[in-house]
Amino acid sequence: MIALVTGFGSFGSLASNPSAELARRLAARPPDGWEVDCEVLAVEYRAAAEAVRLLTRRSYDVALLLGVHNRDTRIYLELFGRREVGATPDMAGETVGPDWFPPGPERIGSKLFGPPLMQGLGDSRVTWSYSAGGYLCNAWYYLALVTPGAPPCGFVHVPHSEESKPQGTHMPLDEQERLLRTILISLAPPLAGHERKMG
């Protein structure tokens, strides 16, 4: 199976973004049976808009989009992308409004994440989230979900690591990598079933 995994680069005071490092790690050491392409996006709305072409450059089985959150030390599987954006400028100093998005529903759900996945994982360090926020994470997620021809997409918010927040609460990168590998492995059976139905 082939996965596209994206992360984000540095922004604000965050010199080391764990989502970028995790995307690179998964590409360098993919789970057995997987091939992983990695892309790190600038924290800019223009970069997200341009990145939609990545989704269809190969016949990907899945696109796993990573971003960092500041809530706690858990990994969050985002259930929805929303056609909305906050007022915070991106790293190029630009802001956008709802008209920046292509036409589509106000909210769209991921076809990747559901109860069977959570039951299969059975890990309290991984949980659901109903909001991907109001910044680039949500904007990129929504774009990916409404892009024609894109593979099944899911956004995963990862916590800070020992590099991005050494003095605060964090989850070690090695632990995050293991959990993300488990998530990819757990996605393989339902994705294979989806391919059989489509064929």
N, C-alpha and C positions, 0 to 999 in steps of 0.2 A: 504494500500500500504506500501511497505517496502523500505526504503532508506538506503544506506550506505553514510555517510558523513565523509569525512576526512579533517583534518587540519594538519598544520605543527607545530613542536615545536620551541623552541627558537633558534636563530642563530645570530652570530655577537654580536652587541650591543643591539639586541632586546631580552630582557629578557622575555617579555610577548607578545606572538604572538596571535593577535586577532582571527586568523583562528582556532586555537586550542580551545580557549574558546567558540567560536561560535558553533563549532562542538559538544562540550560537552553540551552546552545549548539546541541545537536542539534535542539531544538524551534524555535529561532530561525532556524537555517539547515539544514533537513533536506536529505538527498541528493535529487537529481532523482528524481521518481516516488514520493517518500515524504511522508507527513504524520506529524508526531511530536507526541504529547502528552507533557508533562513533569510529573512530580510529585516533590517532595523530601520524604522522610519523616524525621520525628524519630527519633533513635536510641533508640527505646523499643519494647518488645515490644507494648505496647498499640497503638502506631501501626502496627506491621506487621500485627497482627490486623485492624485496621480497614481497612487498605489493600487487602485482598483484593477488596473491592467495586470497586476501580478496574479490576481485570482484566476485568470483564464489563460495564462501563458503555457501551462501544462495541464494535463488531465488529472488534477489533484483529487484525491479521495476526500480530503478534509482540509480546512483552513483553521488553524488554532491561533487566535490573536491574543497576545499577552500585553498586559500593562500593569503598573504598580499602583497599589492602594495604600492608604495610611490609616486603615481602620483598626486592625489588630494583626495577629500572626497567622490567620487562616488564609487558605486559598479559596477564592470565590468564583463559582461558575455563573456567569451572567446569563440570565434567561431571556432578556429582551434588549433590543436596540431601540432607541427612541428618536424620533424626528424633532429633536430639540437640542439647543446648545446654550451654554451660559455666556456671561459677559467677559470672562477672563481672556485676555489676549494670548495668542500662541507665542512661540519663541521668536517669531518674526514680527511680533507686535500687531498682528492682525486679529480682528474679530469678525465673526460671521453671524448671520441670522438664519432663521428657519428656511428662507428661500435659497440658501446655499445648497440644501439637500435636493436630490432629484425627487420627482413626484413619487409618493408612496404613502402607506398607512402611517398614522402617528406612532404606532408601536408595532414591532414585528418580533416574533419569537424565534429562538434558535431551534433547529430540528435535531441538533446534536444532544442537547442536555435534557434529561428526563429522569423520572424515578428509577428506571432500571440501571442507569449509570451509577447513581448514588448508592443504590443497594449493592451493586457490584463492588464499588470502592470500599464501602463500609469503614470510612476513616473520618473521624471527627475534625481532622485538620482541613477537610474540604467541605464546603457548604455552598448553598444557593445565594444568589443576590438578585433582586428584582430591579435594580437600577445600576447602570454602568456609569452614572455620573453625568455631568454636564460639560465635559471637556473633550479632548481628542479621543479618549478611549471610546466613549459612546459614539462620537461622530464617525470614527473609523468602523466601528462595529455595525452601525446602521448602513453605511455605504456598502459594506461587504454583504450584508444580508439581502439588500435589494439589487445587487449587481446581477444582471442576466448572465446565465451560464456559470456562475460561481459555484464552487463545491459547498457542501454543508459547512457552515461556519459556527464557531463558538468563541466567545471571549472569556478569557481567564484572567482575573485580577490576582496578582501575586503580592505577598507582603514584602516589606523591606528585608534586606539581607544583612549579613555582618559587614558587608562593604558599604552599602548605602546608608545604614543607620547603626554604626558600631556601638554607640552609647545608649541606644534605645532598644525597645522590644523588636525582635526580628526572628525570622526563620532562616537557618543556614541554607546557603545556596545548594549544597549537596542534597539536603533534605527536600528542598523544593524541586530539584531536578528529578529525584526519585518519584515524587508524587506526580509530576507531569508525565513522566514515562509511563506510570501506571494508568493515568487517564488515557493516554494514547492507546495503550494496549487494550484497555477496556472498551474503547470505541470501535475496535476492529470488527468484532462479531456483528453488531447492529449495522455497521456500514456495509459489510459483506452481504447481509440480508437485504439491504436496500438495493444493492447492485443486482442481486438475483431477481428482485421484483421488477426493476427497471428493464432488465434484459428480457 
